[in-house]
Amino acid sequence: MLLAIDAGNTNIVFAIYDGTEIRCEWRATTEKNRTADEYAVILSPLLAFHGLSFADIDAVIVSNVVPAAMFDLRQLCRRYLHCEPMIVGDPAVDTGIVIHIEHPETMGADRIVNAVAAHERYPGALIVIDFGTATTFDVISETGSHEGGVIAPGAQLSAQALHEGAAMLPRVAVARTQNVIGKDTMPAMQSGLFWGYIGLMEGIVVRIKKEYGAPMTVIATGGLAKLFHRQTASIDHLDSDLTIRGLILIYRRNRRGQ
């Protein structure tokens, strides 16, 4: 079985793929200083709950945007899974995607993986919006090449900055408000965060489509995608497993080449 690991700035996702389907999937908080042994302590009971163990895993693929976590993720694979992980971004790993930006080596692994999965599943030109620590908008051409994108602060990051930068403002959760006009400080903040992000997303999508000059389908993924996608007509599809499916596709592509 394949263990797919998506290590983001806020959360790390582990998923088991049995060659036919995603059997199980778990999400944990990303801790930059978490050791390989700690990852093993987290994974072992989760696997056991599904009747699995480390012995059932014979391959690992990793998408990681937290460089400090890479050493211990490799150690987890070597020490407990007895395999060398396939790392998206390594020169030896063929993603099958052409990246048309000035410095393709700076492209985040998660954005590459999302592009691979989106092109495989959805026809035509695409905008992939990933609502994570940062909110990213990736433009994928009809042929599957990455044509650039937009990076904005994520909603949770904006909420944190608002609390830390203004002495009188409390920490609030990002949540939908019934009214745009808040009648107190907390609902006013929540309205600004939620409806402000709706406005940001809709405005950027309109401008990308105008600049691209062709019909485009908009795909939403990431931790906060479910919160936003029903509140705007700008999102065509919600795809929560986009990154994991992209990792599986890249793994299968490289296995065929071996």
C-alpha positions, 0 to 999 in steps of 0.5 A: 500500500501507498502512504501519501503525505501532504505536509502543509504549514498548518496541517499534515495529511496522511492517506493510505491508497490500496491501489484502487481507492483511498482507504483512510485519511487523517489530518494532524497539526504540523509541528516543525520539530516533531520527530520521526518517532512522534510521527510513528506514535501518531500513525501506528494507532490510526493504522491499527484502527483500520486493521493496518500496520506499518508492515502493510505500507511498501511505498511513500510519496511526500509533498512538503512545504515545510523544509524543517519537517523533511528530515524527520519525514524521511526518517519515519519512512526509513526507520519504521516503513523501511523504504525511501520516500518519493519526494515531489520536487526532487529532480528524479521525480517526474510530475508530468507538468510543464511550469511556465514561470520565471523560476519553476524551482520555487514552485511549492510542491502542493501547487504542483500536485494540485495542478496534476490532479486538477488537469487529470479530472477536469477538462479545459483551462482551470483555476485551482484555489487552495484555501490553506495557510496561504490562499493560492490561485493556480492557472492551469492551461487546457494542456495541463501546463502551469501558467502562474497564479496568485498568492494571498494570505489565508483567512486564518493568517489574516485573523491572527494578524488582525488580533496581534496587530490591533491591541483592542481586537480579540482572536476570532474564528473564521466563520460565516456571518448572517449579516455583513454589517456587524453589530459588535466588534466580534461579528464585525471582525468575522464579517470582514474576514469571511465576506472580505475573503469572498470579495477577494476570491471573486475579484481575483477569479474575475481578473484571472479569467479576463486576463487569460481570455478563455472559459475557465473552471474553478476548483476549490480545495484546502482546509477552508474550502468547504466554508467558502464554496457554497457562498459564491457562484465563482467556485464550480467544484469542491475537491477536498482530496485534490492534493492526495489524488495528485500525489497518487497520480505522480507516484503511479507515473514514476512507478511505471517508469521504473 
